[in-house]
Amino acid sequence: MSDVVIGLGNPLLGDDGVGIEVASIIEKEMPHINVKKACVGGMTLAEMVAGYKRAIIIDGIEGEGEGEVVEIDIKNLKARSMVGHDVDFATAVKILSRITKMPDIKILGIKIGKPCWKDGLSPKIRATIPKVVEKVKEILEDGHGFTG
Amino acid sequence: MKISIDPITRLEGHGKIDILLDEKGNVKEAYMQIPELRGFEQFCKGRKAEDMPLITERICGVCPEAHHFASTKALDDAFNVEPTSAAKKIRELLYNAYFFYDHCLHLYYLGGVDLIVGDAPKEERNILGVIKKVGLEIGKEVIKHRRYAMEIVKTIGGREIHPICGVPGGVTKQISEEEREEIIKKAESCVEFGKFSMDVFNKIFESKEFKKLNEMDKLETYYMGIVDEKNHVNFYDGKVRVVDPDGKEFAKVDAKDVLNIISEHVEEWSYVKFPYLKDVGWKGLVDGKDSGIYRVGSLGRLNAADGMSTPIAMEEYKKFKENGVVHSTFGFYQARMIEMMNAAERMLELAKDKEITSDKIRNEIGEPGEGIGVIEAARGTLIHHYKLNEKGLIEEANMIVATTNNNAGINMSVRNAAKKVIKGGKVDDIILNKVESAFRCYDPCLACASHSLPGEMPLIVSIYNKNGLHKKLVRNV
């Protein structure tokens, strides 16, 4: 298995759907790349990337500086305890890496406002899409950002 | 730069347990609170009814299939149409695949670890601790069979995790013979894995340690679940049955009448309501025959039913219920294991039925009106209720989700566990894990109950003594 690009988010929560939109463009422009779109987290997301060599996850993140794009290393994600139905992504990756082959993971976060039930992206967040698409292509083409 | 981006950080709130200590440092009260992201029902208003199965499955990343079909069934009712026989079987097949992979996640990765490694240090309280006890190969089998079940969902539903096949009167996609054969192979493997898992977990359920856990919390409540015509558990369809704490049938109603037998109590400290049986009444957070509190989910279903629809699960059911109703909250795990077996067997049964390849997959719909759809989500009874206008647009939408149905039970279990394990004001990680394990039994979906985002949320535990806030712990590091 090679590379996978995963667009994460809930398109019914306004700007939270940005990851899905980016993934849709990658799917069209880079047909040779495995692209998945999902609204999941934790173990299901970790299982989704298991077995690939490299994985890029694109997701909207809450935080000041709307529209800013940040690269996040999986090592910097907080591992949290299990409290509900799932474990967090960092813990899930840690667990699965002991059982199966896990990819190098790069996460691109696009800062969005507070998610609320709303259709479609705001103009400000939509405007970030070309930049994020380019970033994804750059990472895939020259391996920039991957540690392995 | 350190940034946390997992779904937790995008949530508006967090789960919260408040524990109140008395002067001696023992637990006086404990409350579990779940925040709410409001406005989902409002967001649905004016939408095309047929979009609802695709919209509502986005409420939550944990049980989208349950919302998808509860919504589809509400639309069947609202458009006064009975799905074709093949469509019902196709829906149920997909639904059992969802049940299988969801229960598998909880048993192996999450709650189940309380049973196997409950007293272990934090870093081993996950499947790694389980693997240490039962071997590395099991981890690979868990991944493989969860994948098989998800692939079945994708084959039938048209999309992984968030299916797109449910429409009023049937489904959108016919299953080919090749697909059916592929599903059979995967379902057969799931049945074998179910049997293996049954052996693994039955050894645990028979252990001294589990028997001790079983004594930790017993609540003599009513129980609710969907049953078929033989009063056997059915996840997808049937009548809603309620039994009293002695196991005697209290009510058995059609899905459309379920809202007539329950009411919702409001507590000012909780965003989430407390459903209870209307004819028994709300008596506070207490159990017993005079209190209208009922529980749902795996334990609720097995208690509310007289058996399981498939042979291996039925054998296990008989052992589980040999002394009648099971009130132990840790019984949720045993019931979950039996249901996982049942889901695998039922998947195979349905996959072997050639009718699922029929082209008669949809009936014509009638005029739009009002509809109620009830289904068993993995974590309990889920109700969708819509009112449509004459153009088929949503005028009102209301949902009662599984974790809301269990809200009272969860609160009582948390309180009981806290009272048992917190003494003299002493709190550490292992003690708190035991309190949390009480509500993990329910496999709660906080995101679902709060109509919030996918995934999980952090839990903040605040402990108050007579002088005010004594300790505040964010259970996320």
Interface residues (C-beta under 8 A of the other chain):
Chain A: N10 P11 L12 L13 D16 K36 A38 C39 V40 G41 G42 M43 T44 E47 A50 D59 G60 I61 E62 G63 V70 I72 N76 L77 K78 A79 R80 S81 M82 V83 G84 H85 D86 V87 D88 F89 A90 T91 I95 L96 R98 I99 T100 I107 G109 K114 P115 C116 W117 K118
Chain B: M1 K2 I3 S4 I5 D6 P7 I8 T9 R10 E12 G15 L37 G39 F40 Q42 F43 I55 R58 G61 V62 P64 L105 H106 Y109 L110 V113 K122 R125 N126 I127 L128 I131 L136 G139 K140 I143 R146 R147 E160 I161 H162 R379 N433 E436 R440 D443 P444 C445 L446 A447 L453 P454 G455 E456 M457 P458 L459 R475 N476 V477
